[in-house]
Amino acid sequence: MAAALEATRFFPFLEPAEESALFNNAPVKSYESEQVVIEQNAPLRAVFLIENGTVRVERKERGQVFPLAILSTGEIFGEMSFVDGAPTSARVVADEPARLRVIDEAMVEDLTKKDPTFAVRLYRSIAAILVERLRATSMHFSLDQMVW
């Protein structure tokens, strides 16, 4: 894994060794610019870590594409469907060449067999990421609604 990523913690409730094992065992997938990583409404249970590059998160509605976010090195996506098992809520496209690590359900199950408390710490970490994103969205929405 890239040196810059090795020094960063992504899942705050995992031990550093657990997080390293998770990423080191995660398969790497590479995408060219404009290549679709995930389609909207896909049945997928995986979390993606951006090792390098950027991706666009967008939603298609009534024939139009609405940009939701640009994510870059060190960020994750796919966590919502991973947690609740629902189809993906958005499409993800490589905005530039991107290298991603894929953490799937089978990998998590294997690590949980070795340590039954692993899944609790992983899901708690994902919940913390979701809360952080919700707070940022709420703050952004609140600021947009203020009348100066």
C-alpha distance (Angstrom), angle and dihedral (degrees) to the residues before:
residue distance angle dihedral
M1 . . .
A2 3.80 . .
A3 3.82 113.5 .
A4 3.81 93.3 -123.0
L5 3.79 90.4 57.4
E6 3.80 94.0 46.8
A7 3.81 90.6 63.9
T8 3.81 93.0 50.7
R9 3.81 126.6 83.2
F10 3.81 115.5 -141.3
F11 3.79 104.3 170.0
P12 3.82 105.2 46.6
F13 3.81 97.3 -164.6
L14 3.81 96.3 50.8
E15 3.77 121.0 90.0
P16 3.83 111.9 -111.1
A17 3.81 90.8 -112.4
E18 3.82 91.2 51.6
E19 3.77 91.9 49.8
S20 3.81 91.2 48.7
A21 3.80 91.1 49.7
L22 3.79 90.5 49.2
F23 3.80 93.6 52.1
N24 3.79 95.8 39.2
N25 3.81 90.6 54.7
A26 3.80 94.6 44.0
P27 3.80 113.2 103.9
V28 3.79 116.2 -118.6
K29 3.80 121.3 -127.8
S30 3.79 124.8 -171.7
Y31 3.79 125.2 -152.5
E32 3.78 131.9 -168.4
S33 3.78 122.5 -133.0
E34 3.85 111.3 -71.7
Q35 3.81 92.8 12.5
V36 3.82 113.1 137.0
V37 3.80 112.6 -117.3
I38 3.81 97.5 -179.5
E39 3.79 129.7 7.6
Q40 3.80 120.6 -138.4
N41 3.83 112.9 -99.0
A42 3.81 93.1 19.3
P43 3.81 118.8 150.0
L44 3.80 98.6 -120.5
R45 3.80 134.3 149.3
A46 3.80 105.3 -171.4
V47 3.78 139.7 106.1
F48 3.79 117.5 -140.1
L49 3.81 124.0 -151.2
I50 3.80 115.6 -160.0
E51 3.80 105.3 -131.9
N52 3.79 91.5 179.1
G53 3.79 137.9 -15.1
T54 3.78 130.8 35.2
V55 3.79 135.9 -84.3
R56 3.81 132.5 -160.8
V57 3.77 120.3 -133.6
E58 3.80 110.9 -153.2
R59 3.77 139.4 163.9
K60 3.78 126.7 -142.8
E61 3.79 115.7 -143.6
R62 3.82 127.8 166.6
G63 3.79 92.9 -15.6
Q64 3.80 94.8 -49.9
V65 3.80 129.9 105.5
F66 3.80 117.0 -135.3
P67 3.82 117.7 -164.2
L68 3.80 113.2 -133.1
A69 3.80 105.1 173.4
I70 3.76 148.1 -20.8
L71 3.81 111.5 -133.5
S72 3.78 124.7 -167.1
T73 3.79 144.0 -177.7
G74 3.79 112.5 -28.2
E75 3.80 97.0 19.4
I76 3.81 127.4 111.8
F77 3.78 134.9 -143.9
G78 3.79 137.6 178.5
E79 3.79 92.1 57.2
M80 3.82 95.9 122.8
S81 3.81 95.2 59.2
F82 3.78 90.0 39.4
V83 3.79 90.7 58.4
D84 3.79 102.4 39.9
G85 3.81 102.1 26.2
A86 3.81 92.2 -129.8
P87 3.82 120.7 136.3
T88 3.78 115.7 -86.5
S89 3.79 113.9 -77.9
A90 3.80 96.0 -149.3
R91 3.78 143.6 21.5
V92 3.81 120.6 -108.6
V93 3.81 120.4 -152.5
A94 3.81 129.1 -178.4
D95 3.80 104.7 -108.3
E96 3.81 88.4 -167.3
P97 3.81 130.7 -4.6
A98 3.80 105.8 -51.0
R99 3.78 136.7 -169.6
L100 3.82 114.0 -154.8
R101 3.80 135.5 -174.5
V102 3.80 113.3 -142.7
I103 3.81 120.5 -146.8
D104 3.78 108.7 -169.9
E105 3.78 134.7 -174.3
A106 3.82 94.0 -102.1
M107 3.80 91.4 56.3
V108 3.80 91.1 51.0
E109 3.81 90.9 48.3
D110 3.82 90.7 52.0
L111 3.81 92.1 51.1
T112 3.81 90.5 45.7
K113 3.82 90.4 54.5
K114 3.82 88.0 58.2
D115 3.82 92.9 44.9
P116 3.83 116.8 14.4
T117 3.83 91.2 -159.4
F118 3.82 93.3 57.2
A119 3.82 94.7 86.8
V120 3.81 91.8 51.6
R121 3.81 91.2 55.7
L122 3.81 92.9 43.6
Y123 3.81 94.3 49.7
R124 3.80 91.0 44.5
S125 3.81 87.9 53.2
I126 3.80 91.4 50.0
A127 3.82 89.4 48.6
A128 3.82 89.0 53.7
I129 3.83 90.1 52.1
L130 3.81 91.3 49.4
V131 3.82 91.3 48.3
E132 3.81 90.8 50.6
R133 3.80 90.9 51.5
L134 3.81 92.2 46.3
R135 3.80 91.2 50.7
A136 3.80 91.2 49.8
T137 3.81 90.8 48.6
S138 3.81 91.7 47.5
M139 3.79 91.5 49.5
H140 3.80 91.6 48.0
F141 3.82 91.0 48.0
S142 3.82 91.9 47.7
L143 3.80 92.4 50.4
D144 3.81 91.0 48.0
Q145 3.81 90.3 53.3
M146 3.81 96.1 50.2
V147 3.76 116.4 109.5
W148 3.78 112.3 -141.8
